[in-house]
Amino acid sequence: MMFKRSLSHLDKLPKAQVAEWLGGIDTIICSSDGVLWQENDPIEGSVEAFNAIKAKGKRGLIATNDCSLTTSDLVQKAKCLGFQIQDQDMLSSAGSITSYLTDRKFKKKVLVLGGDGICKELQKEGFCSVVNNQRPDGRSRFNYAKTLVLDPDVGAVLVARDDAMEVNQLLVACNYLQNPKILFLATCTDGFLTFGKRRIPDAGTVAASIQVIVNRMPTVLGKPNPRMLGKLLESGEIKPERTLVIGNSLKADIGFANICGFHSLLVGQDNGALEQAEKIQKEEDEKKMKLVPDTFLSSLAPFLEYLCTEVKPDQKKDKKAQEINAGTAKPQKKTENK
């Protein structure tokens, strides 16, 4: 791959070189929060850039770990914000979770620490989701824990984004997970969402807290888990060497791209991801190098210009000559004289 883990700043490269690289990309997978939109507002230039992907004959997908809304509601949200997207173009961690439970032939209840969206998705697929309806009602944490009644039919605890989570829900989840037979599931490991210079706790923060208490690692079913893609990879519908992931999280997005063998583009500079990637690159820690993106842009807006830059035939020839001179061109097959 041209830019493999080089953290190349695309705005410092010749436009023709970037355009040529994009010419070899068929599918572009974008993260949602922090890349395309923030809460209910599109990020400047993101609508035009995303819609240009389809206009240029490429496939544009959105992959999100946010399941506070149902997948269909996420599609409607994207459309209302101006993004040209169909139902099959939205990849949500909710679909990954339900497929995981289906594969396991899971029949028990799921205790959900998350919003209504994931509960509705679980119910739609035939799974019973429950939330803790036992409230402290003025009791101390010790008395609350002492009188807590655990449902024997609960077989999994799922941690997702929940902007209204209460501390007692954390206490309940930890006590269920004392039982090693109960599955510990999470949508992501990201600790926070960025909102300008502000930080909003994400599912990863809650999952990490529970992990410390119960000494168990969650099974993460959103990005970077390839299960997010459903059958797209194994069916050959998308090809790794011709697929680009655009995201703002090193763990979720860049890690996802690395596991799947995709190209990667990190966007944004408010969440510290760029500085973290630069530090890893400088330290040359091989274990962490998988989190270093191929390329970087401060936002998605300039991406539109690269998509619309035409690559002239003579530029392609010059590129081939450069490869030959550098010794990187693929050798041609020799034909035997008979």
C-alpha positions in Angstrom: 0.0 0.0 0.0 1.3 3.4 -1.0 1.1 5.1 2.4 1.1 2.1 4.8 1.3 3.4 8.4 3.2 6.5 7.3 0.9 9.1 8.8 1.2 11.0 5.6 -0.4 14.5 5.7 -2.4 14.5 2.5 -2.4 18.3 2.3 1.4 18.3 2.1 1.4 16.0 -0.9 0.9 16.7 -4.6 -2.9 16.5 -5.4 -2.3 14.3 -8.4 -0.5 11.7 -6.2 -3.4 11.7 -3.7 -5.9 11.5 -6.5 -4.1 8.5 -8.0 -4.1 6.7 -4.7 -7.9 7.3 -4.4 -8.3 6.0 -7.9 -7.5 2.6 -6.6 -10.1 2.8 -3.9 -13.6 1.4 -4.6 -15.2 1.5 -1.1 -14.9 4.2 1.5 -16.1 3.5 5.0 -16.7 6.6 7.2 -17.2 6.8 10.9 -20.1 9.0 12.0 -19.5 11.1 15.2 -16.5 13.4 14.8 -16.1 12.7 11.1 -19.5 13.3 9.4 -21.4 14.9 12.2 -21.4 16.0 15.9 -24.6 15.1 17.6 -27.3 16.6 15.3 -25.2 18.9 13.1 -23.1 17.9 10.1 -19.4 18.8 10.3 -18.6 21.6 7.8 -17.8 20.1 4.3 -18.6 16.5 5.3 -21.9 16.3 3.4 -20.3 17.4 0.2 -17.3 15.1 0.6 -19.4 12.0 1.5 -21.9 12.6 -1.4 -19.0 13.0 -3.8 -17.9 9.5 -3.1 -21.0 8.1 -4.7 -20.9 10.7 -7.5 -17.4 9.4 -8.4 -18.7 5.9 -8.8 -17.4 4.6 -5.4 -19.4 3.0 -2.6 -19.8 5.0 0.5 -20.6 3.3 3.8 -21.1 4.6 7.4 -19.9 2.4 10.2 -20.8 3.5 13.7 -20.4 2.1 17.2 -23.3 4.4 18.4 -26.4 2.3 18.9 -28.3 4.9 21.0 -30.5 5.0 17.9 -31.8 2.0 15.9 -30.0 1.4 12.6 -33.1 2.6 10.7 -33.2 5.8 12.8 -29.5 6.4 12.1 -30.2 6.1 8.4 -33.0 8.7 8.8 -30.7 11.0 10.8 -28.0 10.8 8.1 -30.6 11.6 5.3 -32.0 14.5 7.3 -28.5 15.9 7.6 -28.1 15.7 3.9 -26.1 12.5 3.4 -27.1 10.4 0.4 -27.3 6.9 2.0 -29.4 3.8 1.7 -30.4 1.4 4.5 -27.7 -1.2 3.4 -25.0 1.6 3.6 -25.3 1.9 7.4 -23.2 -0.5 9.5 -24.1 -0.3 13.2 -22.6 -2.1 16.2 -26.2 -3.2 16.9 -26.2 -5.5 13.9 -22.9 -6.9 15.1 -24.3 -7.6 18.6 -27.4 -9.3 17.4 -25.5 -11.5 14.9 -23.1 -12.5 17.7 -25.9 -13.6 20.0 -27.7 -15.4 17.1 -24.5 -17.3 16.3 -24.2 -18.4 20.0 -27.9 -19.5 20.0 -28.4 -17.2 22.9 -31.7 -17.6 24.6 -31.4 -15.6 27.9 -32.0 -12.0 28.8 -29.6 -9.2 28.1 -29.1 -6.5 30.7 -28.5 -3.4 28.7 -26.5 -0.3 29.9 -27.4 1.8 26.9 -30.1 3.8 25.2 -33.4 2.8 23.7 -31.9 2.2 20.3 -30.0 -1.0 21.2 -32.9 -2.3 23.2 -35.3 -2.0 20.2 -32.7 -3.6 17.9 -32.4 -6.6 20.3 -36.2 -7.0 20.6 -36.6 -6.8 16.8 -34.3 -9.8 16.5 -36.1 -11.7 19.1 -33.9 -11.1 22.2 -35.2 -10.0 25.5 -33.5 -6.9 26.8 -33.9 -5.7 30.3 -32.8 -2.7 32.2 -32.4 -2.4 36.0 -35.6 -1.0 37.4 -34.5 -1.4 41.1 -33.7 2.0 42.5 -31.8 2.9 45.6 -34.7 5.0 47.0 -32.5 6.7 49.5 -30.7 3.5 50.6 -26.9 3.6 51.1 -24.9 1.8 48.5 -24.2 -1.0 51.0 -27.9 -1.6 51.8 -28.8 -1.3 48.1 -26.2 -4.0 47.2 -27.2 -6.2 50.1 -30.9 -6.2 49.0 -30.3 -6.4 45.3 -32.2 -9.1 43.6 -30.5 -10.7 40.6 -32.6 -12.2 37.8 -31.4 -15.8 37.1 -32.6 -15.4 33.5 -30.0 -12.7 32.6 -27.2 -14.2 30.6 -25.4 -11.2 29.3 -24.5 -7.6 30.2 -24.2 -5.2 27.3 -22.4 -1.8 27.7 -23.3 0.7 25.1 -23.4 4.5 24.9 -25.9 5.8 27.5 -26.1 9.5 28.1 -28.5 9.0 31.0 -26.8 6.2 32.9 -27.0 6.2 36.7 -24.4 4.9 39.2 -26.8 2.2 40.5 -26.8 0.6 37.0 -23.0 0.2 37.2 -23.4 -1.5 40.6 -26.0 -3.9 39.2 -24.0 -4.8 36.2 -20.9 -5.5 38.2 -22.8 -7.9 40.5 -24.2 -9.8 37.5 -20.8 -10.2 36.1 -19.4 -11.8 39.2 -20.9 -14.9 37.5 -18.4 -16.0 34.9 -21.2 -17.6 32.8 -22.8 -14.3 32.1 -21.4 -12.7 28.9 -19.7 -9.3 29.2 -20.3 -7.4 25.9 -19.4 -3.9 24.8 -19.9 -1.8 21.7 -16.5 -0.1 21.9 -13.4 0.7 24.0 -13.4 4.5 23.2 -13.4 6.4 26.5 -15.0 9.6 25.2 -16.6 11.5 22.4 -15.3 14.9 21.4 -17.6 17.9 21.2 -15.4 20.8 20.3 -13.0 21.1 23.3 -15.4 19.2 25.5 -15.3 15.5 26.4 -18.4 13.3 26.8 -17.9 9.8 28.3 -18.5 6.9 25.9 -19.2 3.2 26.4 -15.5 2.4 26.8 -15.4 4.4 30.0 -18.2 2.4 31.6 -16.8 -0.9 30.3 -13.3 0.0 31.7 -14.8 0.7 35.1 -16.6 -2.6 35.2 -13.5 -4.4 34.0 -11.5 -3.1 36.9 -14.2 -4.2 39.4 -14.9 -7.7 38.0 -11.4 -8.4 36.6 -12.9 -9.4 33.2 -12.3 -8.2 29.7 -15.4 -7.4 27.6 -16.0 -8.9 24.2 -16.0 -5.8 21.9 -18.5 -6.2 19.1 -18.3 -2.8 17.4 -15.3 -1.5 15.6 -12.5 -2.7 15.5 -14.3 -6.1 15.3 -14.7 -7.1 11.6 -18.1 -8.6 12.5 -19.3 -5.0 11.9 -19.1 -5.7 8.2 -21.5 -8.7 8.2 -20.9 -10.7 5.1 -19.3 -7.9 3.0 -15.8 -9.2 3.4 -16.2 -13.0 3.1 -18.6 -12.6 0.1 -16.0 -10.5 -1.7 -18.4 -7.7 -2.1 -15.7 -5.3 -0.8 -12.0 -6.0 -1.4 -9.5 -5.0 1.4 -6.8 -3.6 -0.9 -9.4 -1.3 -2.5 -11.2 -0.2 0.7 -10.5 3.0 2.8 -11.6 3.6 6.4 -12.0 7.3 7.4 -12.2 7.8 11.2 -11.1 9.9 14.2 -10.3 7.1 16.7 -7.0 5.1 16.7 -8.5 2.2 18.5 -11.8 1.9 16.8 -11.2 3.2 13.3 -7.5 2.8 12.5 -7.4 -0.5 14.4 -10.4 -1.7 12.4 -8.7 -0.8 9.1 -5.5 -2.6 10.2 -7.3 -5.8 11.2 -9.3 -5.9 7.9 -6.3 -5.0 5.7 -7.9 -1.7 4.6 -6.3 1.7 3.9 -6.8 4.3 6.6 -7.3 8.0 6.9 -7.4 9.8 10.3 -9.3 13.0 10.4 -9.7 15.6 13.2 -7.3 17.2 15.6 -9.3 18.0 18.7 -9.3 14.6 20.4 -5.5 14.0 20.7 -5.4 11.1 18.2 -2.9 12.7 15.9 -0.5 13.4 18.8 -0.9 9.9 20.0 -0.2 8.5 16.6 2.9 10.7 16.2 4.2 9.5 19.6 3.7 5.8 18.6 5.5 6.4 15.3 8.4 8.1 17.1 8.8 5.4 19.7 8.6 2.7 17.0 6.7 0.4 19.2 5.8 -2.5 16.9 2.9 -3.7 19.1 1.2 -0.2 18.8 2.2 0.5 15.2 -1.1 -1.0 14.0 -2.8 2.1 15.4 -0.8 4.4 13.2 -2.9 5.6 10.2 -1.7 5.6 6.6 -2.8 9.2 6.1 -4.1 12.3 7.9 -6.4 15.3 7.2 -7.6 17.9 9.7 -11.2 17.4 8.5 -13.1 15.6 5.8 -13.8 18.8 3.9 -10.6 18.8 1.8 -11.2 15.2 0.8 -13.7 16.5 -1.8 -10.9 18.2 -3.7 -8.8 15.1 -4.0 -11.8 13.1 -5.2 -12.4 15.6 -7.9 -8.8 15.8 -9.1 -8.3 14.1 -12.4 -5.2 11.9 -13.0 -3.8 12.4 -16.5 -2.5 9.4 -18.4 1.1 10.8 -18.6 1.1 11.1 -14.7 0.3 7.4 -14.5 3.2 6.7 -16.9 5.5 8.8 -14.7 4.4 6.9 -11.7 5.3 3.6 -13.4 8.7 5.0 -14.3 9.3 6.0 -10.7 8.4 2.5 -9.5 10.9 0.9 -12.0 13.7 3.3 -10.9 12.9 2.5 -7.3 12.8 -1.2 -7.9 9.2 -1.5 -6.7 7.5 -2.3 -9.9 6.0 -5.8 -10.2 8.2 -7.9 -12.6 6.5 -8.9 -15.8 6.0 -12.6 -16.6 8.5 -14.0 -19.0 7.2 -15.9 -22.0 9.1 -19.0 -23.1 10.2 -19.4 -26.7 9.1 -22.6 -28.2 
